[in-house]
Each structure stands twice: as C-alpha cells, then as structure tokens.
Amino acid sequence: MSSGFRNMAGVDTDDLYDADVIGDGPVAAFMRRSDGSPLRYAAARYGQPGDVLGFREADGSDMGPKWCKKGTANYWSVVNMTAHGYDHSTTSGVAVLGNAQFRIVFHASGTLTQEVAGDGTSGLTWSVVNTSTFARGGNPASAYQARLSWSMTADHYTGTGAPSGYINQSNGASAFTSVTGDVGLDISNGSGYVYNSNFPILHGYVTLTVTVDLKDPTGNVTTKTFTCDMDMYGSPQPNS
C-alpha cells in the first residue's frame, strides 16, 4: 500500500519514513490517504530526521525532517532496577555473603531484556523486569551494534567483623559489538563477613548508572541510561 505522495525522485512517502508505531508522530493534515486519513509517520526524535520532502505546512516548514527516516526508528526502552541479596548463618566461622545481581542483554532475536537476581535462603533467582524490541524495519539484530558502560554513583557499607564489599562484572560489549548472538552486561555486588554471634548485620548498598549505546544499520547512535540500586545483607539471623 502506498500513500499516494512522492518526493521529487518519485519515491512514495511510505518508503521514505518509518511508521508511527507509538502514535505521537507529526500529522500532515493537508496530506491525506485515499481513505481520508491524514498522513503521519514516526517522529524524527526516534531516529534520524527524514530527507526534505517538498510538501510544506502553512508556516513554510517541510514535513520530511519532522518524520523519522525509514529504517532508523528505535522504540526500545530501559528502566531503573533494584536488586536485593541476603544470606545468613548461625554457625561460627562460616562466611556470610549477601549478593545482588543484574544484567542487560541484547538478544539475537531483536529484543533486549533487563533482569535482577538476589541470593537468599532459597538460592539465586532471576526475574525479568523489562523486555523491549530494538530491531525494527525488517532489519536483523546483527545489523545493530551495542555498547555498555557503567559507573558507581553511590556506595555504602556498614558492619563489623572484617566486612568486605565487592563488585564483579562481565561485559560483552565494552566497545561497539554486533548483536550476532546474545550480548550483554552482568554485574554482581555483594558484602560479607565471617559469622560470629557478636557481629551485627552487615549491610552494603550501591547505586550504579548504566549507559546503553545502540548503533542502528545507518550508523545512527541512540543513547539511554538507567540506574540499578543494589542492596545486600549478611546476617547472623534468618531473614524476617
């Protein structure tokens, strides 16, 4: 199906601009399809501005750059996360570790997921907190490149008895990496001590800020950030 409107090269606008998936794209009320509906496409902010079309609004502005160039729209999203970890022991000399973990993964299916996990008395359990689609316009995931980085914006550890805090990371996309398979960042953060009945609870808390860069098939880079609050407890008493 075509819109019936073409640029000076004869290319239909449906082949020039991405569809308005979200529903907030600029409307050209003076350009209507055969069914009478006004022409609209994805807003330029979701990707690259489209080329000049040659159809102008009353104020003289061209519609083309207000819409998103075909194949560049990215509606993927990230969300802030919270991860909790807990461990306890009632045996003297046994190490007590509270571990919180999160990961963000770009999948070869064209989706990304964010997950959190915390270990406790029942072991490590993962939960998906966000799923989003990044591959659009018929492009395969392998046509995209992801880059992931992080920084610590807050940290706090309390407790006695030789407490320790640690952060471990596994980053498969510290530089731009093609999403030919699952590509992601996995971070665990923990705190612990050797149990003694005289030791109070050990508490560790950190906030990490993660920057996500995604390069589309045209080379356009979209950057988004999210935070993850990671809360860890090591306790001589069962969690209550």
C-alpha positions in Angstrom: 0.0 0.0 0.0 1.3 3.4 -0.9 0.4 6.9 0.5 0.0 8.4 -2.9 2.5 11.1 -2.1 6.0 11.1 -3.6 9.2 13.1 -3.4 10.7 14.7 -6.5 12.6 11.4 -7.2 9.2 9.6 -7.4 9.6 7.6 -4.1 6.5 7.1 -2.1 6.5 8.5 1.4 5.8 5.1 2.9 9.2 4.1 1.6 10.8 7.2 3.0 9.7 7.4 6.6 9.0 4.9 9.4 5.5 4.1 10.5 4.1 5.8 13.6 4.2 2.9 16.0 3.8 5.0 19.2 1.0 7.2 17.9 2.7 10.6 18.6 4.1 11.3 15.1 3.6 14.7 13.5 0.4 14.9 11.4 0.2 16.4 7.9 -3.5 17.3 7.9 -3.2 18.7 4.4 -1.9 15.4 3.0 -4.5 12.6 3.1 -4.5 9.0 2.0 -7.2 7.5 -0.2 -9.2 6.5 2.9 -9.2 10.2 4.0 -6.9 9.7 7.0 -4.1 12.4 7.3 -0.6 11.4 6.6 1.6 10.7 9.7 4.9 8.9 10.4 7.1 8.3 13.4 8.5 11.5 15.0 12.1 12.3 14.0 13.3 12.1 17.6 13.0 8.3 17.4 15.8 8.0 14.9 17.2 10.2 12.1 15.2 13.1 10.6 13.9 12.3 7.2 15.0 14.0 4.0 13.3 17.1 2.7 10.0 16.0 1.0 8.8 19.1 -0.8 5.5 19.3 1.0 5.3 22.3 3.4 3.0 23.4 6.1 1.5 26.8 6.2 4.4 28.2 8.2 6.8 27.1 5.4 8.3 24.1 7.2 8.9 20.9 5.3 7.3 17.8 6.6 10.1 15.4 5.7 12.6 16.3 8.5 9.8 16.1 11.1 9.4 12.5 10.4 11.8 9.6 11.0 13.9 8.3 8.1 12.9 4.8 7.0 14.7 2.1 9.0 16.1 4.3 11.7 13.3 4.4 14.3 14.2 2.8 17.7 11.4 2.4 20.3 13.5 0.3 22.6 13.5 1.3 26.3 15.3 0.7 29.5 14.0 1.0 33.1 15.6 1.6 36.5 16.1 -1.5 38.6 16.5 -2.6 42.2 18.3 -5.9 43.2 18.3 -7.4 46.7 20.6 -10.0 48.1 20.5 -11.8 51.5 22.4 -14.5 53.3 22.7 -15.7 56.9 24.4 -18.3 59.0 24.2 -19.4 62.6 27.5 -21.3 62.5 30.6 -19.7 63.9 33.4 -19.3 61.3 31.1 -19.6 58.3 31.3 -16.9 55.7 28.1 -14.9 55.2 27.6 -13.3 51.8 24.8 -11.2 50.5 24.8 -11.0 46.8 22.7 -8.8 44.4 23.0 -9.1 40.6 21.6 -7.6 37.5 22.1 -8.0 33.7 21.0 -6.3 30.5 21.2 -8.4 27.3 20.7 -7.7 23.7 19.4 -10.9 22.1 19.8 -12.2 18.5 16.0 -12.2 18.4 16.0 -8.4 18.2 14.9 -7.9 21.8 16.6 -6.7 24.9 15.9 -7.8 28.5 16.8 -6.5 31.9 16.9 -8.9 34.8 17.6 -8.8 38.5 18.5 -11.5 41.0 19.3 -11.9 44.6 20.5 -14.9 46.6 18.9 -15.9 49.8 18.0 -19.0 51.7 16.5 -20.4 48.5 19.4 -19.6 46.2 19.8 -17.3 43.3 16.5 -16.4 41.5 16.3 -14.2 38.3 13.3 -12.0 37.4 12.8 -10.2 34.1 11.8 -6.5 34.8 11.8 -5.2 31.2 11.6 -6.5 27.7 11.9 -4.2 24.7 12.3 -4.6 20.9 15.3 -2.8 19.3 15.4 -4.3 15.8 12.9 -2.6 13.5 12.0 -2.1 9.9 12.8 -5.7 9.0 16.4 -5.3 10.0 18.1 -8.3 11.7 19.6 -7.9 15.1 23.1 -8.5 13.6 22.7 -5.1 11.8 22.9 -3.3 15.2 25.8 -2.7 17.5 25.6 -2.3 21.3 28.0 -0.7 23.7 27.5 -0.9 27.5 29.3 1.0 30.3 28.7 1.8 33.9 29.8 3.9 36.8 29.2 3.8 40.6 27.3 6.9 41.8 26.8 5.9 45.4 28.2 3.2 47.8 27.8 2.5 51.5 28.9 -0.5 53.6 28.2 -0.9 57.4 29.1 -3.6 59.8 31.9 -5.1 61.8 34.0 -8.2 61.8 36.2 -7.7 58.8 33.4 -6.8 56.4 34.1 -6.6 52.7 32.3 -5.3 49.6 32.9 -6.3 46.0 31.7 -5.7 42.5 32.2 -8.2 39.7 31.3 -7.5 36.1 31.2 -9.4 32.8 30.8 -7.0 29.9 30.5 -8.5 26.4 30.0 -5.0 24.9 32.5 -2.6 26.4 33.1 -1.4 22.8 30.5 -1.4 20.0 29.7 -5.1 19.3 27.4 -6.5 16.7 24.4 -8.4 18.1 25.1 -11.6 16.2 24.4 -13.5 19.4 23.4 -12.6 23.0 25.4 -9.5 24.0 25.2 -8.0 27.5 26.5 -6.7 30.8 26.2 -8.7 34.0 27.1 -7.1 37.4 27.1 -8.7 40.8 27.6 -6.7 44.0 28.0 -8.3 47.4 29.0 -7.9 51.0 30.0 -10.4 53.6 31.8 -11.4 56.8 32.7 -14.5 58.8 29.8 -15.2 61.2 30.3 -14.6 64.9 27.3 -14.2 67.2 28.7 -10.9 68.4 28.7 -9.3 65.0 25.8 -7.2 63.9 24.2 -7.3 60.5 26.4 -6.2 57.6 24.7 -4.0 55.0 26.0 -3.0 51.6 24.3 -0.6 49.3 25.4 0.7 45.9 23.8 2.6 43.0 25.2 2.1 39.6 24.4 4.1 36.5 24.5 2.2 33.2 24.9 3.8 29.8 23.5 2.0 26.8 24.5 3.0 23.3 22.9 1.3 20.3 24.1 1.9 16.7 21.5 1.2 14.0 22.1 -0.1 10.5 22.6 3.5 9.2 25.2 4.3 11.8 22.9 6.5 14.0 23.6 6.1 17.7 20.9 6.2 20.3 22.0 6.6 24.0 19.9 5.8 27.0 20.7 5.4 30.7 19.3 3.6 33.7 20.2 3.1 37.4 20.3 0.0 39.5 20.1 0.1 43.3 21.8 -3.0 44.7 21.0 -3.9 48.3 22.9 -6.6 50.2 22.6 -8.1 53.7 24.7 -10.6 55.6 23.2 -11.5 58.9 23.7 -14.0 61.8 19.9 -14.3 62.0 17.4 -15.7 59.5 15.6 -13.1 57.3 12.4 -11.9 59.0 
